[in-house]
């Protein structure tokens, strides 16, 4: 079974931009080692006669075409339901700064 050392855990944490305490490093060292052990076990399974499968239920997504339709509400009625408005428009938090 693969054993991950503390330095490898710290390296992965650095790449993931995570700040870990020493206690967390020890915890994840054990957990990541266990995960790699499970992966090693799964890799031993003979799958040469198994066809690749991405979806097993046969279900497919149902999409509808977006259609625009006129609103029965006036601008004032729409703005009355918004938490913030400015100059006749709905004010939202900036997405990009």
TIMI-2910 file (N, C-alpha, C, CB; in pm, 1 decimal, decimal comma, always signed):
<rs>
+----------+----------+----------+----------+----------+----------+----------+----------+----------+----------+----------+----------+------+
!      n_x !      n_y !      n_z !     ca_x !     ca_y !     ca_z !      c_x !      c_y !      c_z !     cb_x !     cb_y !     cb_z ! resn !
+----------+----------+----------+----------+----------+----------+----------+----------+----------+----------+----------+----------+------+
!    +85,1 !   -118,4 !     +0,0 !     +0,0 !     +0,0 !     +0,0 !    +88,7 !   +123,5 !     +0,0 !    -96,3 !     +0,5 !   +122,5 !  Unk !
!    +50,3 !   +224,6 !    -77,2 !   +127,4 !   +348,0 !    -85,8 !   +114,7 !   +428,2 !    +42,7 !    +81,8 !   +431,8 !   -205,3 !  Unk !
!   +224,7 !   +480,0 !    +85,7 !   +227,0 !   +564,6 !   +204,1 !   +272,0 !   +703,0 !   +160,6 !   +321,0 !   +506,3 !   +315,1 !  Unk !
!   +193,4 !   +802,4 !   +191,4 !   +227,7 !   +939,1 !   +155,0 !   +297,3 !  +1004,1 !   +273,4 !   +101,5 !  +1020,1 !   +112,7 !  Unk !
!   +408,4 !  +1071,2 !   +246,5 !   +477,8 !  +1138,5 !   +355,7 !   +423,8 !  +1281,3 !   +374,6 !   +629,9 !  +1141,7 !   +328,5 !  Unk !
!   +462,5 !  +1342,6 !   +483,9 !   +411,3 !  +1475,6 !   +518,8 !   +448,3 !  +1579,9 !   +413,3 !   +465,3 !  +1518,8 !   +655,4 !  Unk !
!   +566,6 !  +1565,6 !   +355,5 !   +610,7 !  +1663,2 !   +256,1 !   +521,4 !  +1659,8 !   +132,0 !   +756,5 !  +1636,9 !   +217,0 !  Unk !
!   +476,1 !  +1540,6 !    +92,4 !   +387,2 !  +1528,0 !    -23,9 !   +252,0 !  +1592,7 !     +7,1 !   +368,3 !  +1378,3 !    -63,3 !  Unk !
!   +202,1 !  +1574,8 !   +130,1 !    +76,0 !  +1637,6 !   +170,7 !    +90,6 !  +1790,0 !   +165,5 !    +34,5 !  +1591,4 !   +313,9 !  Unk !
!   +202,2 !  +1840,4 !   +215,4 !   +225,5 !  +1985,3 !   +213,6 !   +236,5 !  +2037,3 !    +70,2 !   +353,5 !  +2020,1 !   +292,4 !  Unk !
!   +298,0 !  +1958,1 !    -17,8 !   +310,4 !  +1997,5 !   -158,3 !   +172,5 !  +2005,9 !   -224,9 !   +400,3 !  +1897,6 !   -234,3 !  Unk !
!    +88,3 !  +1905,6 !   -200,5 !    -46,7 !  +1905,3 !   -256,4 !   -126,7 !  +2022,1 !   -199,7 !   -118,1 !  +1771,2 !   -226,9 !  Unk !
!   -113,0 !  +2047,7 !    -70,5 !   -183,6 !  +2159,4 !     -7,2 !   -138,2 !  +2291,6 !    -68,6 !   -159,5 !  +2159,8 !   +146,0 !  Unk !
!     -9,3 !  +2305,4 !    -93,2 !    +42,6 !  +2427,2 !   -154,9 !    -17,0 !  +2446,7 !   -294,3 !   +196,2 !  +2422,1 !   -162,8 !  Unk !
!    -21,0 !  +2339,4 !   -373,3 !    -76,3 !  +2347,7 !   -508,5 !   -225,3 !  +2381,1 !   -506,0 !    -53,6 !  +2216,2 !   -583,3 !  Unk !
!   -295,8 !  +2335,3 !   -402,4 !   -438,9 !  +2361,5 !   -389,1 !   -464,8 !  +2492,8 !   -315,4 !   -507,3 !  +2245,8 !   -315,8 !  Unk !
!   -358,7 !  +2562,3 !   -280,4 !   -367,6 !  +2690,3 !   -208,0 !   -438,7 !  +2673,5 !    -73,6 !   -441,6 !  +2795,0 !   -293,3 !  Unk !
!   -402,9 !  +2566,2 !     -2,8 !   -460,2 !  +2538,9 !   +128,8 !   -353,0 !  +2558,7 !   +235,0 !   -518,6 !  +2395,1 !   +135,7 !  Unk !
!   -391,3 !  +2621,2 !   +343,4 !   -300,5 !  +2634,7 !   +457,0 !   -342,8 !  +2532,0 !   +561,1 !   -302,2 !  +2780,9 !   +516,4 !  Unk !
!   -255,1 !  +2435,9 !   +587,4 !   -287,8 !  +2329,1 !   +679,5 !   -202,9 !  +2338,8 !   +805,2 !   -268,9 !  +2193,6 !   +612,9 !  Unk !
!   -263,1 !  +2305,0 !   +919,2 !   -187,8 !  +2294,0 !  +1043,3 !   -116,1 !  +2159,4 !  +1042,3 !   -281,2 !  +2308,1 !  +1168,7 !  Unk !
!    -22,9 !  +2141,5 !  +1134,1 !    +48,8 !  +2013,8 !  +1141,8 !    -47,7 !  +1899,2 !  +1171,8 !   +158,8 !  +2020,1 !  +1249,6 !  Unk !
!   -149,3 !  +1928,0 !  +1253,2 !   -248,4 !  +1825,3 !  +1285,8 !   -326,0 !  +1784,5 !  +1160,5 !   -345,5 !  +1876,2 !  +1395,1 !  Unk !
!   -361,1 !  +1882,5 !  +1076,7 !   -432,6 !  +1853,4 !   +952,7 !   -343,5 !  +1777,2 !   +854,8 !   -483,0 !  +1983,2 !   +888,3 !  Unk !
!   -215,0 !  +1813,1 !   +850,9 !   -120,9 !  +1742,5 !   +763,2 !   -116,2 !  +1594,3 !   +801,2 !    +21,3 !  +1805,8 !   +772,0 !  Unk !
!   -108,7 !  +1566,1 !   +930,9 !   -105,6 !  +1426,9 !   +976,5 !   -236,1 !  +1355,2 !   +941,9 !    -80,5 !  +1420,7 !  +1128,1 !  Unk !
!   -347,9 !  +1424,2 !   +961,1 !   -478,3 !  +1364,4 !   +930,1 !   -487,4 !  +1329,1 !   +781,7 !   -592,9 !  +1460,7 !   +969,2 !  Unk !
!   -452,3 !  +1426,1 !   +695,8 !   -462,8 !  +1403,6 !   +551,9 !   -357,9 !  +1305,0 !   +502,0 !   -449,3 !  +1535,2 !   +477,3 !  Unk !
!   -246,6 !  +1295,0 !   +571,5 !   -145,6 !  +1197,1 !   +533,8 !   -206,4 !  +1056,9 !   +540,2 !    -21,0 !  +1207,8 !   +626,2 !  Unk !
!   -276,4 !  +1028,7 !   +647,9 !   -341,2 !   +898,3 !   +661,6 !   -454,2 !   +879,3 !   +561,9 !   -394,2 !   +881,3 !   +801,9 !  Unk !
!   -536,8 !   +982,8 !   +544,4 !   -651,9 !   +971,6 !   +454,1 !   -608,0 !   +953,8 !   +308,8 !   -741,0 !  +1095,5 !   +466,5 !  Unk !
!   -508,9 !  +1031,2 !   +267,3 !   -461,2 !  +1019,3 !   +128,9 !   -393,5 !   +883,6 !   +105,6 !   -362,9 !  +1134,1 !    +96,0 !  Unk !
!   -323,7 !   +834,8 !   +205,1 !   -262,8 !   +701,5 !   +192,9 !   -370,7 !   +594,9 !   +177,0 !   -174,6 !   +670,1 !   +316,3 !  Unk !
!   -479,4 !   +608,0 !   +254,6 !   -591,4 !   +513,8 !   +242,9 !   -653,9 !   +520,1 !   +103,9 !   -697,9 !   +543,2 !   +349,8 !  Unk !
!   -671,6 !   +639,9 !    +51,7 !   -731,7 !   +656,5 !    -80,8 !   -644,2 !   +589,3 !   -186,8 !   -751,0 !   +807,0 !   -113,9 !  Unk !
!   -513,8 !   +612,3 !   -179,2 !   -423,8 !   +547,8 !   -275,6 !   -428,0 !   +395,8 !   -261,8 !   -279,7 !   +598,3 !   -256,6 !  Unk !
!   -445,9 !   +348,2 !   -140,9 !   -459,2 !   +204,2 !   -120,2 !   -583,0 !   +149,9 !   -189,8 !   -464,8 !   +172,0 !    +28,7 !  Unk !
!   -694,9 !   +224,2 !   -180,3 !   -817,7 !   +183,2 !   -248,8 !   -797,1 !   +182,3 !   -399,6 !   -934,4 !   +276,5 !   -211,8 !  Unk !
!   -728,7 !   +283,7 !   -450,6 !   -702,8 !   +291,2 !   -595,0 !   -617,8 !   +172,6 !   -639,3 !   -632,3 !   +424,5 !   -631,4 !  Unk !
!   -517,2 !   +137,9 !   -561,7 !   -433,5 !    +22,2 !   -596,1 !   -516,0 !   -106,1 !   -600,2 !   -318,3 !     +7,2 !   -495,3 !  Unk !
!   -609,2 !   -119,2 !   -506,1 !   -696,3 !   -237,0 !   -503,5 !   -783,7 !   -241,8 !   -627,9 !   -784,0 !   -236,9 !   -377,1 !  Unk !
!   -840,3 !   -128,6 !   -664,5 !   -927,2 !   -122,8 !   -782,6 !   -848,4 !   -152,4 !   -909,6 !   -994,4 !    +14,9 !   -793,3 !  Unk !
!   -723,5 !   -107,8 !   -915,4 !   -642,0 !   -130,6 !  -1035,0 !   -611,0 !   -278,1 !  -1057,1 !   -512,6 !    -52,7 !  -1025,1 !  Unk !
!   -623,5 !   -359,6 !   -953,6 !   -595,9 !   -503,0 !   -966,2 !   -712,4 !   -579,0 !  -1030,0 !   -565,0 !   -562,1 !   -829,3 !  Unk !
!   -828,4 !   -515,1 !  -1042,1 !   -946,2 !   -581,5 !  -1098,0 !   -927,4 !   -598,8 !  -1249,1 !  -1076,1 !   -500,0 !  -1067,2 !  Unk !
!   -957,2 !   -719,0 !  -1297,9 !   -944,5 !   -749,6 !  -1440,3 !  -1064,0 !   -689,6 !  -1515,6 !   -935,9 !   -904,1 !  -1463,6 !  Unk !
!  -1038,3 !   -590,7 !  -1599,6 !  -1145,9 !   -523,4 !  -1674,5 !  -1126,8 !   -535,2 !  -1825,6 !  -1152,9 !   -375,6 !  -1635,3 !  Unk !
!  -1047,8 !   -632,0 !  -1870,2 !  -1017,6 !   -638,6 !  -2013,1 !  -1141,1 !   -669,8 !  -2097,8 !   -911,0 !   -743,1 !  -2038,3 !  Unk !
!  -1240,2 !   -741,6 !  -2044,5 !  -1359,8 !   -774,7 !  -2121,5 !  -1477,5 !   -681,6 !  -2092,1 !  -1400,2 !   -917,2 !  -2093,5 !  Unk !
!  -1451,4 !   -573,9 !  -2021,5 !  -1557,5 !   -478,7 !  -1986,5 !  -1548,5 !   -359,9 !  -2081,4 !  -1545,8 !   -432,0 !  -1836,8 !  Unk !
!  -1660,3 !   -328,9 !  -2145,9 !  -1661,5 !   -214,1 !  -2237,7 !  -1665,6 !    -83,6 !  -2158,2 !  -1783,1 !   -222,1 !  -2334,7 !  Unk !
!  -1598,2 !    +18,7 !  -2207,0 !  -1603,6 !   +148,5 !  -2139,3 !  -1747,4 !   +199,6 !  -2133,6 !  -1513,0 !   +251,2 !  -2211,2 !  Unk !
!  -1784,1 !   +254,6 !  -2020,4 !  -1919,5 !   +303,5 !  -2001,0 !  -1914,5 !   +441,0 !  -1935,4 !  -2002,2 !   +204,7 !  -1915,5 !  Unk !
!  -1984,9 !   +535,4 !  -1993,7 !  -1990,9 !   +668,5 !  -1935,5 !  -2124,7 !   +693,4 !  -1868,4 !  -1965,5 !   +773,6 !  -2041,5 !  Unk !
!  -2226,6 !   +616,5 !  -1906,6 !  -2360,8 !   +638,3 !  -1853,8 !  -2434,4 !   +505,9 !  -1857,5 !  -2437,6 !   +747,8 !  -1934,7 !  Unk !
!  -2494,1 !   +465,1 !  -1745,2 !  -2552,6 !   +331,7 !  -1738,9 !  -2705,3 !   +330,0 !  -1732,1 !  -2498,1 !   +260,1 !  -1621,1 !  Unk !
!  -2768,9 !   +443,6 !  -1708,0 !  -2914,4 !   +443,0 !  -1689,7 !  -2990,7 !   +455,9 !  -1819,9 !  -2954,8 !   +554,2 !  -1597,6 !  Unk !
!  -2926,9 !   +506,3 !  -1925,3 !  -2996,9 !   +527,2 !  -2051,6 !  -3074,0 !   +657,9 !  -2055,2 !  -3090,6 !   +413,2 !  -2077,5 !  Unk !
!  -3071,1 !   +732,9 !  -1946,1 !  -3142,3 !   +860,6 !  -1943,0 !  -3066,5 !   +965,3 !  -2022,4 !  -3162,9 !   +908,1 !  -1798,4 !  Unk !
!  -3138,1 !  +1055,4 !  -2082,7 !  -3076,1 !  +1165,7 !  -2154,3 !  -3133,3 !  +1297,2 !  -2103,5 !  -3097,7 !  +1151,6 !  -2306,8 !  Unk !
!  -3058,6 !  +1403,0 !  -2123,3 !  -3105,5 !  +1535,4 !  -2082,8 !  -3218,0 !  +1580,9 !  -2174,5 !  -2989,7 !  +1637,7 !  -2084,5 !  Unk !
!  -3311,2 !  +1648,8 !  -2116,4 !  -3421,3 !  +1704,8 !  -2194,0 !  -3400,4 !  +1856,2 !  -2196,4 !  -3562,7 !  +1665,8 !  -2132,9 !  Unk !
!  -3387,0 !  +1909,2 !  -2314,5 !  -3363,4 !  +2052,0 !  -2329,0 !  -3485,6 !  +2116,4 !  -2393,2 !  -3235,9 !  +2079,2 !  -2413,1 !  Unk !
!  -3511,3 !  +2237,9 !  -2352,6 !  -3617,4 !  +2312,4 !  -2417,4 !  -3556,0 !  +2434,6 !  -2482,4 !  -3728,8 !  +2352,1 !  -2316,7 !  Unk !
!  -3617,2 !  +2480,6 !  -2586,6 !  -3570,2 !  +2599,3 !  -2656,0 !  -3610,9 !  +2721,3 !  -2574,1 !  -3627,3 !  +2606,7 !  -2801,2 !  Unk !
!  -3517,6 !  +2811,7 !  -2553,0 !  -3550,4 !  +2935,6 !  -2483,3 !  -3633,1 !  +3023,5 !  -2576,0 !  -3421,6 !  +3009,7 !  -2436,5 !  Unk !
!  -3745,3 !  +3066,6 !  -2527,1 !  -3830,9 !  +3154,6 !  -2605,4 !  -3858,8 !  +3279,5 !  -2524,1 !  -3963,2 !  +3083,7 !  -2645,8 !  Unk !
!  -3848,8 !  +3392,5 !  -2587,9 !  -3883,8 !  +3512,9 !  -2515,3 !  -4033,8 !  +3536,0 !  -2529,5 !  -3802,8 !  +3635,3 !  -2566,9 !  Unk !
!  -4091,3 !  +3586,6 !  -2424,4 !  -4234,4 !  +3613,4 !  -2426,7 !  -4259,0 !  +3744,4 !  -2352,9 !  -4315,7 !  +3495,9 !  -2362,6 !  Unk !
!  -4361,4 !  +3814,6 !  -2390,5 !  -4386,7 !  +3943,8 !  -2327,6 !  -4427,4 !  +3925,1 !  -2180,9 !  -4496,3 !  +4020,7 !  -2404,7 !  Unk !
!  -4389,7 !  +4021,7 !  -2099,5 !  -4424,7 !  +4017,9 !  -1957,8 !  -4554,0 !  +4093,5 !  -1935,2 !  -4311,7 !  +4077,0 !  -1871,2 !  Unk !
!  -4629,1 !  +4046,8 !  -1838,7 !  -4752,4 !  +4116,1 !  -1802,4 !  -4727,6 !  +4224,2 !  -1698,2 !  -4855,1 !  +4016,8 !  -1750,4 !  Unk !
!  -4603,1 !  +4236,2 !  -1653,9 !  -4569,7 !  +4333,4 !  -1550,5 !  -4511,3 !  +4459,8 !  -1611,0 !  -4471,9 !  +4273,3 !  -1450,5 !  Unk !
!  -4541,0 !  +4569,9 !  -1549,9 !  -4481,2 !  +4696,7 !  -1592,8 !  -4343,8 !  +4710,4 !  -1528,1 !  -4572,7 !  +4818,1 !  -1555,5 !  Unk !
!  -4265,8 !  +4804,6 !  -1577,0 !  -4132,7 !  +4830,4 !  -1520,3 !  -4143,4 !  +4861,9 !  -1371,9 !  -4063,4 !  +4946,7 !  -1594,3 !  Unk !
!  -4241,3 !  +4942,6 !  -1332,8 !  -4257,5 !  +4980,4 !  -1192,1 !  -4290,7 !  +4858,8 !  -1105,2 !  -4367,7 !  +5086,8 !  -1178,0 !  Unk !
!  -4373,6 !  +4767,1 !  -1158,4 !  -4408,6 !  +4647,0 !  -1083,0 !  -4285,9 !  +4556,2 !  -1064,3 !  -4521,7 !  +4570,1 !  -1154,6 !  Unk !
!  -4203,9 !  +4547,8 !  -1166,4 !  -4082,5 !  +4467,0 !  -1156,9 !  -3986,3 !  +4528,7 !  -1056,7 !  -4014,9 !  +4453,4 !  -1294,5 !  Unk !
!  -3965,9 !  +4658,5 !  -1067,0 !  -3873,2 !  +4726,5 !   -976,2 !  -3922,5 !  +4725,7 !   -832,4 !  -3851,2 !  +4869,4 !  -1021,6 !  Unk !
!  -4052,2 !  +4715,9 !   -812,1 !  -4107,2 !  +4712,6 !   -676,7 !  -4065,0 !  +4586,2 !   -602,4 !  -4259,7 !  +4722,1 !   -681,2 !  Unk !
!  -4031,5 !  +4479,9 !   -676,1 !  -3992,8 !  +4353,1 !   -614,5 !  -3842,2 !  +4335,7 !   -599,2 !  -4047,3 !  +4239,7 !   -695,2 !  Unk !
!  -3763,4 !  +4435,3 !   -634,5 !  -3618,4 !  +4421,6 !   -626,8 !  -3566,1 !  +4479,5 !   -495,5 !  -3551,2 !  +4491,1 !   -746,7 !  Unk !
!  -3462,2 !  +4418,2 !   -440,0 !  -3407,6 !  +4471,3 !   -315,2 !  -3338,2 !  +4606,0 !   -334,5 !  -3310,3 !  +4372,1 !   -255,2 !  Unk !
!  -3274,4 !  +4625,6 !   -449,8 !  -3207,0 !  +4753,2 !   -478,1 !  -3233,2 !  +4794,2 !   -622,2 !  -3054,0 !  +4742,6 !   -451,9 !  Unk !
!  -3252,0 !  +4923,6 !   -641,6 !  -3270,2 !  +4977,8 !   -776,9 !  -3197,4 !  +5110,6 !   -786,4 !  -3421,6 !  +4995,1 !   -811,5 !  Unk !
!  -3164,3 !  +5147,3 !   -909,5 !  -3092,8 !  +5272,4 !   -932,4 !  -3125,5 !  +5322,4 !  -1072,4 !  -2939,1 !  +5253,7 !   -914,4 !  Unk !
!  -3175,7 !  +5442,7 !  -1081,4 !  -3205,8 !  +5507,7 !  -1209,0 !  -3297,2 !  +5423,4 !  -1297,8 !  -3077,2 !  +5537,8 !  -1282,8 !  Unk !
!  -3395,5 !  +5356,4 !  -1237,3 !  -3491,1 !  +5279,2 !  -1315,3 !  -3443,6 !  +5140,8 !  -1355,4 !  -3526,1 !  +5354,2 !  -1436,4 !  Unk !
!  -3330,9 !  +5094,1 !  -1298,4 !  -3276,6 !  +4962,3 !  -1329,1 !  -3259,1 !  +4882,8 !  -1199,7 !  -3141,6 !  +4974,5 !  -1404,9 !  Unk !
!  -3250,4 !  +4752,0 !  -1212,2 !  -3222,0 !  +4666,0 !  -1098,1 !  -3072,4 !  +4675,5 !  -1069,0 !  -3266,0 !  +4517,4 !  -1125,6 !  Unk !
!  -3038,1 !  +4706,1 !   -946,8 !  -2897,3 !  +4717,0 !   -908,1 !  -2851,8 !  +4583,5 !   -849,0 !  -2875,9 !  +4833,6 !   -805,6 !  Unk !
!  -2743,8 !  +4528,9 !   -903,3 !  -2688,8 !  +4402,4 !   -855,2 !  -2544,4 !  +4422,7 !   -812,4 !  -2698,5 !  +4292,7 !   -964,1 !  Unk !
!  -2494,5 !  +4328,3 !   -734,1 !  -2354,6 !  +4335,4 !   -691,9 !  -2265,6 !  +4313,6 !   -813,3 !  -2323,6 !  +4230,2 !   -580,8 !  Unk !
!  -2149,9 !  +4379,6 !   -817,2 !  -2060,9 !  +4360,0 !   -931,2 !  -2011,6 !  +4216,1 !   -940,3 !  -1942,5 !  +4454,7 !   -921,9 !  Unk !
!  -2005,5 !  +4164,2 !  -1061,8 !  -1955,6 !  +4029,0 !  -1083,7 !  -1803,9 !  +4032,7 !  -1092,7 !  -2016,9 !  +3966,9 !  -1211,8 !  Unk !
!  -1750,6 !  +4128,6 !  -1160,4 !  -1606,1 !  +4146,2 !  -1174,0 !  -1568,2 !  +4281,5 !  -1117,2 !  -1561,0 !  +4133,9 !  -1322,5 !  Unk !
!  -1456,4 !  +4284,0 !  -1053,3 !  -1409,5 !  +4412,2 !   -998,6 !  -1276,9 !  +4447,9 !  -1059,0 !  -1398,0 !  +4406,9 !   -845,5 !  Unk !
+----------+----------+----------+----------+----------+----------+----------+----------+----------+----------+----------+----------+------+
</rs>
